[in-house]
């Protein structure tokens, strides 16, 4: 059986995109921890190249090494991401007037989500955010798997459900903490 060349090329291009975006993020923030994305992108590119060359054992070894590297770096990456998100949300909440009416274009940035959370509460806002995220994730996953003839409804459902739960928890914690912060500083 031939490997799914189309899927491998697509994932290789995606890995290059991750590496390029990580370099951009590193230059913007000056935080060298974002180079982990470059390393992971290049590592995944190597894995795909080895898979195309039929070197399954080497590809598997690199995959395990990459997984261990990601697990080892996860706490540092999460701490940096949390710090940057705190800065973004604190800046956004200082710049907006929460009493302004909601507009559809506000939801493309934090402005609309903060206004909605201020009016309806963080729990309902996180629910809406998660449902929209689930719809988008399910659509992207379905389309990608369908394009490469690897359709599996359980894979789409499992991935979407897992990602939605994680999105809900992270979004709720971040928004509720951000909305509490201004009250304490006043």
N, C-alpha and C positions, 0 to 999 in steps of 0.2 A: 504494500500500500504506500502510495506516495504521500509525503507530508503536504499539508495544506499551504501551498506556496503563497497564495494570496493573503492568507491570514498572517503568515510569518513576515511578509513584506510590510503589511499594514502595521503590525506591532513594532517592526524595526523603525518605521517612520515615526511612530508614536514615541518610541524611545529617544530618537534624535530630538524630537520636539521637547520632551521632558528635559533633556540635557541643555538645550538652548534656553528654555525658560528658566532653568535653575541658574545658569550663568547670568542671565538678565536680572533675576531676583537678587543674586549675590552682589552684583554691581550697584543695584539701587539701594539696598539696605546696608551694604558693607559687612554683612554677617556671613562669615565663611562657612557656616554650617550648611548653607544651601548648596554647597559643592557636593553634598551627599547625593543630591538629585542628579548631578552630572555623572558621578561615579556609578550610580545605579543605572542610569540611562545607557552609559557605555558598556556596562556589564551585561545588560539585557541585549544590547546590540551584538555583543560577542556571542551570547547564548544563541541568538537567532542565526548568526552566521554559522556557528558550529552545527546547529540543527539542519541547516540547508546543506552543509557538507557531509551530513550523515554521521557526525561524531556525537552520538547520543550520550555516551558515558561522560565525555568532557563537558558537554552542555549541562548534564545533570549535576556534576561536581560544581561547576560555576554557579548554577542556580542555588545550590545549597549554601555555598560561600556567600553569595549575594544576599540570601535570606538571613543568614547569621549576621552579616554586616548591617542589614536594615534593622534587625531586632536590637543589636547593640547600640545603634545610633538613635533609635526611636525616642528615648527620654529627652535627649538634647534637642532633637528636631521639634518635638512637641512643646518643649519649654519656649523655644524661640518663636514658634508659631503662635502660641498663646500670648506671648508678650506683644508680638506685632498686631494680633487681633485686638488686644486690649487698647493699644494705641489708636488703631483705626476707629474702633467704636467710641472711645472717649472723645476723639476729635469730631466724629460725626454727631454725637449727641450735643456737643457744645455749639456746633454750627447750625443746628436746625431748631425751628420753633415747633415743639410737639403739638401745639394747638392748631397748626395749619391743617387745612383739609388734605386728605389723602389723594394723591394722583397716581395713575398707573405707572408713569415713568419713575416715580420715587422707588418702586420696588426693584429697579435695576441696580440700586445701590442700597446702602444700609439705612438711608433716610426713611423709606417707606416701612421697613420692618421695625425700626425703632418707634415710629409713630403708631403703628399697629399694636406693638407690644405695650406702649404707654396707654392706649385706649382699652385693649381687650385683655391685656395680661400676657406674660411671657409664655405660659402654657399653651394657650390657644394659638398664639403666633407661631410657636415652635411646631404645633400640629399642622398648621396651614403650610408652613415652610417645608416640612417633611413630606406632606402629601404631594406638593408640587415637585419636590425633588424626586420622589418615588416615580411619578409619572414620567419625568424627563429621563431618569435612569432606566426605567423599564423600556422606554422608547428607543433609547440609544443602544441598550443591550440587545433588544430584539432585532433592531436593524443590523447591528454588527454581526450577530450570529446568523441571521438570515442571509446576509450578503456572502458569508463564507460557507453556507450550507452546513452549519453546525447547530441547527435549531434544536433547542431543548427547553421546553416550557418550565421545567423544574429548575433549571439553571437560572433562567431569567427571574423566576419568582423568588428563588433563594437569595440571589445576589441583590435584588431590589429590596426584599424584606430586611436583610442584614444591613445594607447601606442606609436604609430609611431609619432604622432604630438608632444606628450610630449618629446619623445626622441630627435626629431629634434630640438626643442626649447632649451632644456638643453644642448645638444651637441654643437649647434651653438654658444650659449652664452659662453660656457666654452672654446672652441677652439679659437674663435675670440679674447677673452680677453687674452688668453695665448700667441697668436701670436703677439699681440700688446705690451705685457709687456716687452720683451727683448729690443725692440726698445727704450722704454722710459728709461731703466736702463743703456744703453750704453752711 
